[in-house]
Amino acid sequence: MTTPAVSATLDRAASLDPAGFPADPQAITLQALEISEALIRRFDQSGPRYTSYPTADRFERDYPAETYLRHLALRAAQPRAAPLSVYVHLPFCESLCYFCACNKIITQDHSRSAEYLDILYHEMDLLSPHLGAQRQAIQLHLGGGTPTFLSAAELTALMDHLRRHFDFTPDAELGVEIDPRTVTPGTLALLAGLGFNRTSFGVQDFDPDVQAAVNRIQPYDMVRDALQASRDHGFQSINADLIYGLPKQTLDSFSRTLDQLIELSPDRVALYNYAHLPDRFKSQRLIRAEDLPSAETRLQIFLMSVRRLLGAGYVYIGLDHFAKPDDELNLARLNHSLHRNFQGYTTRAECDLIGFGISAIGKVGDAYVQNHHSLNAYRDILARGQLPTAKGFNLSRDDAIRREIIMTLMCSMPLDFAAFQQRHGCDFQSCFTDELARLGPYVQAGLLALDDRGLQVLPRGRVFVRAFAMVFDQYVRRPRVAAYSKLI
């Protein structure tokens, strides 16, 4: 199995972890700087982001709620079920951000959230009896939309209702997405008092021309004050989202945005690549195609951003995530407990995910389920006393194995062939001969380490983890339901 090229890859590893795989830590800073434009041009392609496998565009329509309930019953019957992660989708926004691909409802009528919450509570009440006695929850995420569209009384009532149905552990991660334009220090104080300990701020870009082009005006001082208020109220980890590839962006303008973000010093940074898909997302039709940066400019912005964030002391977690060395996300990377779900990278081990609200996705065992996208359909089905299930997917044994492989690669954790065979009764090299052959160019390029012991993503290979995952995706070569974004 081992070839001279592969052996050379392993020999170049600066250090090894106890299992014999390349380790460590801060070598990523220097090695990431070796990512060349030629390498990115060679391996860049379009592909899924792998927040699940199979990806959500492969979910089957008209998935019966009875099937979801059957999987919940199987979970409830287990002596020790997986802990729970809870996601609540709150879709309301006061104004439209042109780049946004989320499921949202644009309105300044705040009375609409009260009606929505009543429907949401009905969904929780219908689902709750099927959870059984094992309701330990170690994660909660409020997403949107804009969760802070809700009033203080509504946020308090929502948490009361959630705690009625779930047993959140004392160390549970409670995270909330924040729009700096709609949050106040009082709201952040309230969220902290309700138990939230993580905030994620949508920054995107500080340049006034870019903000105007995407209809999201939020001056630097506004974001600075909101982040400082988060710190003042004791939030343990603060994330900031940036997007590159937006209209009016230039290398110089984004460099200034990075200057300002680094000054704010969030614990984590997510650097997303804007996917311009106006045929799928109507709001993106308001963006002038001629204002978008060229592919060359986008590449230069990405390379500059990686160098700047690493130079500022952040560690490259993988894909588009960076974290400070002492942040839990990096510690999870180092101890191989990093995980990935529909909210991105997470520090907790595999959970069953319960989703509430329109378009929310859940995962129970080897099944995925997604609620109706439309508020009208969601409301009408719940009014009939039924769960609002629209799509889903039951994983086969092969799907479950490939999911494990793909998520291991996405998290840059070592894939030990002996341990794999012990878990699945399958010799990895025999079962995935074709896939290993297709990984050859990545091994030759020094992005992966591969020998008879196993497979490991090397530091600069973290940029290309989506490409590695695609090698093991049996669906990606079939006609796809959705357009995918470029890797870089």
C-alpha positions in Angstrom: 0.0 0.0 0.0 2.7 2.5 1.0 4.4 4.2 -1.9 7.6 6.2 -1.8 5.6 9.4 -2.3 3.3 8.6 0.6 6.2 7.6 2.9 7.9 10.9 2.0 4.7 12.7 3.1 4.8 11.0 6.5 8.5 11.6 6.9 8.0 15.3 6.4 5.6 15.5 9.4 7.2 17.7 12.1 5.8 15.6 14.9 3.5 12.6 15.6 0.7 12.1 18.0 0.5 9.0 20.2 -1.3 7.1 17.5 1.5 7.8 15.1 -0.3 10.5 13.0 1.1 14.0 12.2 0.2 16.2 15.0 0.5 19.6 16.1 -0.4 22.3 16.7 1.3 25.4 15.9 3.2 24.2 12.8 0.0 25.1 11.0 1.1 28.8 11.1 4.2 28.3 8.9 2.8 25.5 6.8 -0.4 27.4 5.9 1.8 30.1 4.4 3.0 27.5 1.9 -0.4 27.3 0.3 0.3 28.5 -3.2 -2.0 30.1 -5.8 -1.1 27.2 -8.1 -2.1 24.6 -5.6 -5.5 26.3 -5.0 -6.1 26.7 -8.7 -5.2 23.0 -9.2 -7.6 21.6 -6.6 -10.4 24.3 -6.4 -13.8 23.0 -7.5 -17.4 23.3 -6.5 -18.7 21.1 -3.8 -20.9 20.7 -0.6 -20.0 22.2 2.7 -20.8 18.9 4.5 -22.7 20.0 7.5 -24.2 16.6 7.1 -23.8 13.5 5.0 -25.7 12.9 2.8 -26.0 16.6 2.3 -29.4 18.3 2.8 -30.0 18.7 -1.0 -30.2 14.8 -1.1 -33.0 14.6 1.5 -36.1 12.9 0.2 -39.4 14.9 -0.2 -42.6 13.9 1.5 -40.7 12.2 4.4 -43.4 10.8 6.7 -43.6 12.2 10.2 -44.3 8.6 11.3 -40.8 7.6 10.2 -39.3 10.4 12.3 -41.4 9.3 15.3 -40.2 5.7 14.8 -36.6 6.9 15.1 -37.4 8.9 18.2 -39.0 5.8 19.7 -35.8 3.8 19.0 -33.8 6.4 20.7 -36.1 6.6 23.7 -35.8 2.8 24.1 -32.0 2.8 24.3 -30.5 2.3 27.8 -28.1 5.2 27.2 -29.1 7.5 24.3 -26.9 10.1 22.8 -27.2 13.6 24.4 -29.2 16.2 22.6 -28.4 19.3 20.7 -31.3 21.7 20.1 -31.7 24.1 17.3 -34.5 26.8 17.1 -35.0 28.7 13.8 -36.3 32.2 14.4 -36.8 33.6 10.8 -37.6 37.3 11.3 -35.4 40.2 10.1 -36.2 43.9 10.0 -34.4 44.4 6.7 -33.1 42.3 3.8 -29.4 41.6 3.4 -29.0 41.0 -0.3 -26.4 38.3 0.1 -28.4 36.2 2.5 -29.3 32.6 1.6 -31.1 31.8 4.9 -34.8 31.1 5.3 -36.0 34.4 6.6 -39.1 36.6 6.8 -38.6 40.3 6.3 -40.9 42.5 8.4 -40.8 45.4 10.9 -44.0 44.1 12.5 -42.8 42.7 15.7 -46.2 41.3 16.6 -45.5 38.5 14.1 -43.0 36.9 16.4 -45.6 36.3 19.1 -47.8 34.3 16.7 -44.8 32.3 15.5 -43.7 31.4 19.0 -47.1 30.1 19.8 -46.9 27.8 16.8 -43.3 26.8 17.8 -44.4 26.0 21.3 -47.1 23.7 19.8 -44.4 21.9 17.9 -42.4 21.4 21.1 -45.5 20.1 22.9 -46.3 17.6 20.2 -42.7 16.3 20.0 -41.9 16.2 23.7 -43.8 13.0 24.6 -41.7 11.1 22.0 -38.3 12.1 23.6 -38.7 9.6 26.4 -37.0 10.1 29.7 -33.5 10.8 28.3 -33.7 14.6 27.6 -30.2 15.6 28.6 -29.2 18.5 26.3 -25.6 19.8 26.0 -26.1 22.3 23.2 -28.6 24.9 22.2 -28.4 27.3 19.2 -30.8 30.0 18.3 -30.5 30.8 14.6 -32.3 32.8 11.9 -33.2 35.2 10.7 -32.4 37.4 13.7 -33.1 35.9 17.1 -32.8 39.3 18.7 -35.9 40.3 16.7 -37.7 38.8 19.7 -38.5 41.0 22.7 -37.1 40.4 26.1 -40.3 38.8 27.3 -40.4 36.5 24.2 -36.8 35.4 24.7 -37.5 34.7 28.4 -40.7 32.7 27.5 -38.8 30.8 24.8 -36.1 29.7 27.3 -38.7 28.8 29.9 -40.5 26.6 27.3 -37.2 24.9 26.2 -36.2 24.2 29.8 -39.6 22.6 30.4 -38.9 20.0 27.7 -35.1 19.6 27.9 -32.6 19.0 30.8 -29.7 21.4 29.9 -26.6 20.3 31.6 -24.7 22.9 33.8 -21.9 23.1 31.2 -24.2 23.1 28.1 -23.2 25.4 25.2 -26.0 27.9 24.7 -25.3 30.0 21.6 -27.2 32.7 19.8 -26.7 34.6 16.5 -26.5 38.3 16.9 -27.2 41.2 14.5 -25.3 44.2 15.8 -28.0 46.5 14.4 -30.7 45.0 16.6 -29.0 44.2 19.8 -28.5 46.4 22.9 -26.4 45.9 26.0 -29.7 45.2 27.8 -30.5 42.4 25.4 -27.0 40.8 25.9 -27.4 41.1 29.7 -30.8 39.3 29.4 -29.3 36.6 27.2 -26.5 36.0 29.7 -29.0 35.9 32.5 -31.0 33.2 30.6 -27.9 31.1 30.4 -26.4 31.9 27.0 -22.7 31.7 27.0 -21.7 32.1 23.3 -22.5 34.8 20.7 -22.0 34.9 17.0 -21.9 38.3 15.3 -22.6 38.9 11.6 -19.9 41.3 10.7 -19.4 40.4 7.0 -17.4 43.6 6.0 -16.7 47.0 7.6 -16.3 48.9 4.3 -19.2 51.4 3.9 -19.4 50.8 0.1 -19.6 47.1 0.6 -22.2 47.5 3.3 -24.3 49.7 1.0 -24.1 47.3 -1.9 -25.5 44.5 0.3 -28.0 46.6 2.2 -26.4 46.0 5.6 -25.2 49.2 7.3 -23.5 48.7 10.6 -20.6 51.0 11.4 -17.5 49.7 13.1 -18.3 51.5 16.4 -21.7 49.7 16.5 -20.0 46.3 16.2 -17.2 47.2 18.6 -19.7 48.2 21.3 -21.8 45.0 20.9 -18.7 42.8 21.1 -17.5 44.7 24.2 -21.0 44.3 25.8 -20.7 40.6 25.2 -17.4 40.5 27.1 -18.8 42.7 29.8 -21.6 40.2 30.4 -19.3 37.2 30.6 -19.9 35.4 27.3 -17.3 32.6 27.1 -16.7 32.6 23.3 -17.5 35.3 20.8 -17.5 34.5 17.1 -17.4 37.0 14.2 -18.5 36.1 10.6 -16.7 37.6 7.6 -17.7 37.1 4.0 -15.3 37.5 1.1 -16.5 37.8 -2.5 -19.1 40.5 -1.8 -19.8 43.4 -4.2 -17.4 46.3 -4.1 -14.8 44.4 -2.2 -11.1 44.9 -3.1 -7.9 43.5 -1.6 -7.2 46.9 0.1 -10.8 47.3 1.4 -10.8 43.8 2.9 -7.4 44.3 4.4 -8.8 47.3 6.3 -11.7 45.2 7.5 -9.2 42.6 8.8 -7.3 45.4 10.6 -10.5 46.4 12.4 -11.6 42.8 13.1 -8.2 41.9 14.5 -8.4 44.9 16.8 -11.8 43.6 18.1 -10.1 40.3 18.8 -13.1 37.8 18.7 -12.4 34.3 20.0 -13.4 32.8 16.7 -13.6 33.9 13.1 -15.6 32.3 10.3 -14.4 33.4 6.9 -17.1 32.5 4.4 -16.9 32.4 0.6 -19.9 34.2 -0.8 -21.8 32.0 -3.3 -23.6 34.1 -5.8 -26.6 32.0 -6.8 -29.3 34.5 -7.9 -31.3 31.8 -9.7 -31.8 30.1 -6.3 -32.0 33.1 -3.9 -34.1 36.0 -5.1 -32.5 38.5 -2.8 -29.2 38.0 -4.5 -30.7 39.4 -7.7 -30.4 42.8 -6.1 -26.6 42.5 -6.3 -25.1 43.8 -9.5 -22.9 41.0 -11.0 -20.5 43.7 -12.4 -19.8 44.8 -8.8 -18.6 41.4 -7.7 -14.8 40.9 -7.4 -13.1 38.8 -10.0 -12.1 35.2 -9.3 -8.5 36.4 -9.1 -9.4 39.1 -6.5 -11.4 36.6 -4.4 -8.4 34.3 -4.4 -6.0 37.0 -3.3 -8.5 38.1 -0.5 -8.6 34.6 0.8 -4.9 34.1 0.8 -4.3 37.4 2.4 -7.0 36.7 5.1 -5.4 33.4 6.0 -2.0 35.0 6.4 -3.4 37.9 8.4 -5.4 35.8 10.8 -2.5 33.4 11.4 -0.2 36.3 11.9 -2.6 37.7 14.5 -2.3 34.5 16.5 -5.4 32.6 15.3 -5.2 28.9 14.6 -6.6 27.5 11.4 -9.3 25.0 12.5 -10.2 24.0 8.9 -12.4 24.9 6.0 -13.3 28.5 6.9 -12.9 28.6 10.7 -10.2 30.2 12.9 -9.9 30.3 16.6 -7.5 31.6 19.3 -5.2 28.9 20.6 -7.0 28.7 24.0 -10.5 28.6 22.6 -12.4 25.4 23.0 -12.7 24.9 19.3 -8.9 24.7 19.0 -8.6 22.5 22.1 -11.2 20.1 20.5 -9.1 20.0 17.4 -6.0 19.1 19.4 -7.7 16.3 21.4 -9.6 15.0 18.3 -13.0 15.7 19.7 -13.9 18.3 17.1 -17.2 17.7 15.4 -19.3 19.2 12.6 -23.1 19.7 12.4 -25.6 22.1 10.7 -24.2 25.0 12.7 -20.6 24.3 11.6 -17.7 23.2 13.7 -18.6 22.4 17.3 -16.7 21.2 20.4 -19.1 18.5 21.5 -19.2 14.9 20.6 -21.9 13.5 18.3 -25.3 14.4 19.5 -28.9 13.7 18.3 -30.1 17.0 17.0 -33.7 18.2 17.6 -34.8 21.1 15.3 -37.8 23.4 15.8 -39.2 26.0 13.5 -39.6 26.4 9.8 -36.9 24.6 7.7 -35.2 23.4 10.9 -33.2 20.1 10.5 -32.9 17.3 13.0 -30.8 14.2 13.2 -31.8 11.1 15.3 -29.5 8.1 15.0 -29.2 7.3 11.3 -32.0 9.5 10.1 -32.3 13.2 9.1 -35.5 15.2 9.1 -36.3 18.7 8.0 -39.4 20.8 8.6 -41.4 22.6 6.0 -39.8 25.7 4.6 -43.1 27.7 4.3 -44.6 29.3 7.3 -48.1 28.7 6.1 -47.5 24.9 5.6 -45.7 24.7 8.9 -48.6 26.4 10.7 -51.3 24.4 8.9 -49.8 21.0 9.6 -49.2 21.8 13.3 -52.8 23.0 13.5 -53.9 19.5 12.5 -51.9 18.0 15.4 -49.1 16.7 13.2 -45.4 17.3 13.1 -44.4 19.6 10.2 -42.0 17.1 8.6 -41.3 17.8 4.9 -38.0 16.1 4.0 -35.8 13.4 5.4 -33.3 10.7 4.8 -32.7 7.2 6.3 -29.0 6.3 6.1 -28.0 2.9 4.9 -25.1 1.1 6.6 -22.9 2.3 3.8 -24.1 5.9 4.2 -23.4 5.8 8.0 -19.8 4.5 7.3 -19.2 7.2 4.7 -20.6 9.8 7.0 -18.1 8.8 9.7 -15.2 9.0 7.2 -16.3 12.4 5.7 -16.8 14.0 9.1 -13.4 12.7 10.3 -11.8 14.3 7.3 -13.8 17.5 7.6 -12.5 17.8 11.2 -8.9 16.9 10.2 -8.8 14.1 12.6 -6.7 10.9 12.0 -8.5 8.0 10.3 -7.0 4.9 11.9 -7.5 1.8 9.6 -7.2 -0.7 12.4 -9.8 1.0 14.6 -12.0 1.4 11.6 -11.9 -2.3 10.9 -12.6 -3.1 14.5 -15.7 -0.9 14.5 -17.1 -1.9 11.1 -15.6 -5.3 10.3 -14.3 -3.9 7.0 -10.8 -3.5 5.8 -10.6 0.1 4.8 -8.1 -0.4 2.0 -10.1 -3.2 0.5 -13.5 -1.4 0.8 -12.3 2.0 -0.5 -9.6 1.0 -3.0 -11.0 3.4 -5.7 -11.3 6.3 -3.2 -7.8 5.9 -2.0 -6.5 5.9 -5.5 -8.4 9.2 -6.2 -6.7 10.7 -3.1 -3.3 10.1 -4.7 -2.9 13.6 -6.2 -3.6 15.2 -2.7 -1.1 12.9 -1.1 1.5 13.8 -3.8 0.9 17.5 -3.2 1.5 17.2 0.6 -2.0 17.8 1.6 -2.7 14.3 3.1 -0.6 11.7 4.8 -1.4 8.1 3.9 0.1 4.7 4.6 -0.9 1.3 5.9 -1.8 2.7 9.3 -4.3 5.3 8.2 -5.1 8.7 6.7 -4.5 12.2 8.1 -5.2 15.7 6.8 -2.0 17.6 7.0 -2.0 21.3 8.1 -2.2 23.0 4.8 -4.7 20.4 3.6 -7.3 21.8 5.9 -8.2 24.3 3.1 -9.2 21.4 0.9 -11.1 19.2 3.3 -14.3 19.5 1.2 -12.5 18.1 -1.8 -11.3 15.1 0.3 -14.8 14.5 1.5 -16.2 14.6 -2.0 -14.0 11.6 -2.9 -16.0 9.5 -0.4 -19.4 11.0 -1.3 -21.4 8.4 -3.4 -24.1 11.0 -4.2 -22.0 13.9 -5.4 -21.3 12.4 -8.8 -25.0 11.9 -9.4 -27.1 14.7 -10.9 -27.3 17.2 -8.1 -30.4 18.9 -6.7 -28.6 22.2 -5.8 -25.7 24.3 -7.1 -22.6 24.2 -4.9 -20.2 26.9 -4.1 -16.5 26.9 -5.0 -14.2 25.4 -2.3 -12.1 28.7 -2.2 
